[in-house]
Amino acid sequence: MDRKYKQRGYQQDDDRERRPRPAKAQKTDVRSPRMPAFREVTRCALCGTQIRIEIGGIEVSAQCPKCGSDLHTCKNCLNFDPGARFQCRKPVTERIAKKDMRNECELFEPRKTVERETTQATEQTKDPRSAFDKLFKI
């Protein structure tokens, strides 16, 4: 007996054969995403240029290679906080008026931020054609 409608529940017969649903195809070529690496970076507070820090830290007389501003300043310090007393998280006895000028504070620690590694320094190529081919994997 043919039914007029093929929806479930319409003149439902208990003895009708049920068709199994087809199984979904599983992907076999699942690739894990390549997550970029992270790095700690110290940047100039005025221009944002990346600063290399030697083992001893930033010297008092150090200057930014791009803009020439002083690096041993309150704005480049880890403890700089505009909302704190004297704008420093450490117990400072006297206020330093100019936050972007060089000072000789003993509590200075260079501020480091964690950034994603977006370029691979080891694989830099100077030939534009090979860089293009590498970009599109030709």
N, C-alpha and C positions, 0 to 999 in steps of 0.2 A: 504494500500500500504506500503510495507516494503521498508525501505531505505537501501541503500548499506552502507552508513557511518552514524554513530550515533553522529558525532560532531555537535555542535550548528552552525547554519547558513547554513548548507548544505540542500538544498531543504526545506527551512524553511516553515512550514505550520502555519498559524495563529490560526487554530482551534485545534491544537494538545494539548493534556492535559499536563500540566506542573506538574512535581512532586516536591513537597516541599522538601527542604533539611532537613535532620534529625537534630534536635537540639543537640548541644553539651551537654554532661553530665556535670552537675555542681558538683563541689566538695562540700560536706557538712561537711567534717571533716577538715576544714581549721584551722590550729593552728597558733597562733601568736608566733613569735620567742622569745626565752628567751634571752634578751639582758643582758650581764654582767654589773654589777654595776661599777661605777667609784669611785676612791678614790684619795686623795692627799697624796703624798709620798715624804719624804725627804730622799735622798740617799747620801752616802759618795762619794765625787768627785773622789777619787782614786780607790776604790774597788767596789763601787756600792751597798754596803750593806744598807738595809733599816734602817733608824735611827728613833727612837721614840723621839718626842719632847715634853718636859714637858710644862706646862702652861707658865712659865717664858721665854721660848725660849731656845736656846742653850747657855750653859755657856761658858765662855772663856776657861776654863780648860778641856772642854769635848773632849773625844777621841772616835774614831771608835771602836766598840767592836771586829771587825774582824781583821783589819790591824793595829790598834793602832795609826793611823794618827790623827792630830788635826782636829776638826770640825769647829772651829771658824776661818775660813780662807776665803780669797777672792774667791777661787774656789767654795766654798759652798754657796756663797752669791748670792742673787737675782740680785743685781746690777752689778755683774761681767760681763764685756763686753770687749773682747780682742781688739775691734776696737775703743773703746772710749779713751779719754784722761786719762792717768794713769790707763787704763783698768778698769774704774769704771764709771757708769752712773751718780752717784751723784757727786756734786762738792767737790772733795777731794783736800786739800791744798798741800799735799806731797805724792809722789809715794811710794807705798809699794813694795819693790823689790821682795820678795819671796811670791808668791801668794798661795803656799800650806803650808805655815808655819803659826802658830798661831799669831794673831794680836788682838789689842784691839780697833778696829774701832767701833765708836758709830753708824755708819750708817748700820751695819751688819743686814741683814734679811736672814733667811735660805731660800734657794731655794727649792720650792715645785713643783713637776711635777704631772700631772694628768695621772693616769694609769688605765687600765681596771683591774677589780677584776677577776683574772683567777682561783683562788682557793677559796673554801668556808671554812673559818676557823672553822665555827661551826660544820661542818659535817666531820671532819677528823676522820678516823677510823684507829685503829692500827692493826686490823686483816686483813691480806692480802686476805683471802678468801672472807670476806664480802665486801672488797673494789672491788674485781673482780666481784662479783655478782652485786654490785651496779653499776659498770661501764657498764655492759651488761644487766642490769635490769632483772636478772634471778629470 
